Amino acid sequence: MSGNHWSRMAQLWRLVGPPLRPAPEDLAAFEDAILGWLNAHSRAPRALILGVTPELYSLRWPAGTTLRALDGSRQMIKAVWPGPPAAALLGSWTAMPLATGCRDIVVCDGGFGMLSYPQGQAELLRELHRVLAPGGIFAVRLFAPRGRTGSIEEVFADLGAGRVSSLDALKLRLWGALQGDAQQGVRPQQVVAHILAAVGNFDRLAEDHGWPLEHVRSLELHRESTASYHLTEAIEVVRMACSDAGGFESVSVVEPGYALGACCPIVTLRRT
Ligand SMILES: C[S@@+](CC[C@H](N)C(=O)[O-])C[C@H]1O[C@@H](n2cnc3c(N)ncnc32)[C@H](O)[C@@H]1O
C-alpha cells in the first residue's frame, strides 16, 4: 500500500462511514475481546491500535490502559488521530518500533488486507507474535466480501434500483465482485473504472443517490492510484496464524448482524 494513497486520503477520512468504518456492533465485538483478556489477567492492559481509527481510540478501555497507535502515514496521524500526539507512533506494521512482548492487546479495523498476500500478511502476524506478550490478543475486523456481494452486474443493478445505501457500501460490494484471489487482490483504480463505466460521471452518481458530492469526488483520487487490497477470508487468517509456526490460537470469529456484516468478520486470536 503506497504511503501516498493514505496521505491523500487523510483529508477525506471524515467522509467515510460504515461499513468501511466500524459500526457500534463492531465496537461491541472489540470490547468483548478486550474484556476476555481482562478477565484472564486482572490488570490494566498495554494496548496498540494498528492505524489511527478514532472509534478504536474511543473504545471503553479498562482504567489505566496504556494506549498507543501505529500508522505509516504522518498525514493520517495528523488528520485523524484523536488521542495525545505522543501516543501515535509513525512506523510500519511489519517492522514495529516496539520492544518484544510489550503489548497485551492489539486491535485493527480493516487494515489487514492492506498488506500483500501471503507475504505481507504473514510478516504482520510474525511481528504481532513478537510484540505481544504470551496470552496477548489480536482483534481485527476484516473486509472479506469475495463471493458475498454479487456479480458486477448485480451490484450495478442494485445501485440503479436504489438498493445500495452508501458509497462505502458500493465500494465494499465492488471489492467483493472484482477480487479474484487474495494474492491478486483488488485495486481501487479498478473500482473507480467500473463505477465510471456504469454511471458516466461522479456528479451524476452523487446526485442520483443523494450522496455527498465531496465524498463521491474523492473517487478521483483512486484513478491514478497504484494501491491494491488483498482481502483475506477469516478462515484463512486463522489458518495462517494458528498453524504450527504461527503461534496463535483462535478465540472467536464474530459476524456482525448489519447489512454486509457477513463481509466484515471480527477475528480474535490469542498469542500462545
Ligand atoms: C487501519 S486501515 C483501514 C481503515 C480503517 N477502517 C479505519 O477506520 O481507519 C488505514 C490505515 O492503515 C495505515 N496502514 C496501512 N498499511 C500500513 C502498514 N503496513 N504500516 C503502517 N500503517 C499502515 C494507513 O496509513 C491508514 O492510516
The ligand as a MOL file (V3000), in Angstrom:
LIG
                    3D

  0  0  0     0  0            999 V3000
M  V30 BEGIN CTAB
M  V30 COUNTS 27 29 0 0 0
M  V30 BEGIN ATOM
M  V30 1 C -6.4850 0.9000 9.5380 0
M  V30 2 S -6.5050 0.9090 7.7830 0 CHG=1
M  V30 3 C -8.1540 0.8060 7.2340 0
M  V30 4 C -9.1220 1.8690 7.5960 0
M  V30 5 C -9.8900 1.6680 8.8630 0
M  V30 6 N -11.1680 1.0900 8.6120 0
M  V30 7 C -10.0140 2.9100 9.7190 0
M  V30 8 O -11.1100 3.1990 10.1800 0
M  V30 9 O -9.0170 3.6070 9.9680 0 CHG=-1
M  V30 10 C -5.9710 2.5030 7.3080 0
M  V30 11 C -4.6530 2.9780 7.9030 0
M  V30 12 O -3.6900 1.9640 7.8430 0
M  V30 13 C -2.4100 2.5560 7.6330 0
M  V30 14 N -1.5410 1.4920 7.0970 0
M  V30 15 C -1.8310 0.6490 6.0840 0
M  V30 16 N -0.8360 -0.2420 5.9160 0
M  V30 17 C 0.1050 0.0480 6.8560 0
M  V30 18 C 1.3760 -0.5330 7.1970 0
M  V30 19 N 1.8650 -1.5670 6.5340 0
M  V30 20 N 2.0780 0.0190 8.2140 0
M  V30 21 C 1.5810 1.0890 8.9010 0
M  V30 22 N 0.3870 1.6710 8.6250 0
M  V30 23 C -0.3300 1.1590 7.6170 0
M  V30 24 C -2.6750 3.7070 6.6950 0
M  V30 25 O -1.6740 4.7090 6.7840 0
M  V30 26 C -4.0570 4.1780 7.1810 0
M  V30 27 O -3.9470 5.2140 8.1250 0
M  V30 END ATOM
M  V30 BEGIN BOND
M  V30 1 1 1 2
M  V30 2 1 2 3
M  V30 3 1 2 10
M  V30 4 1 3 4
M  V30 5 1 4 5
M  V30 6 1 5 6
M  V30 7 1 5 7
M  V30 8 2 7 8
M  V30 9 1 7 9
M  V30 10 1 10 11
M  V30 11 1 11 12
M  V30 12 1 11 26
M  V30 13 1 12 13
M  V30 14 1 13 14
M  V30 15 1 13 24
M  V30 16 1 14 15
M  V30 17 1 14 23
M  V30 18 2 15 16
M  V30 19 1 16 17
M  V30 20 1 17 18
M  V30 21 2 17 23
M  V30 22 1 18 19
M  V30 23 2 18 20
M  V30 24 1 20 21
M  V30 25 2 21 22
M  V30 26 1 22 23
M  V30 27 1 24 25
M  V30 28 1 24 26
M  V30 29 1 26 27
M  V30 END BOND
M  V30 END CTAB
M  END
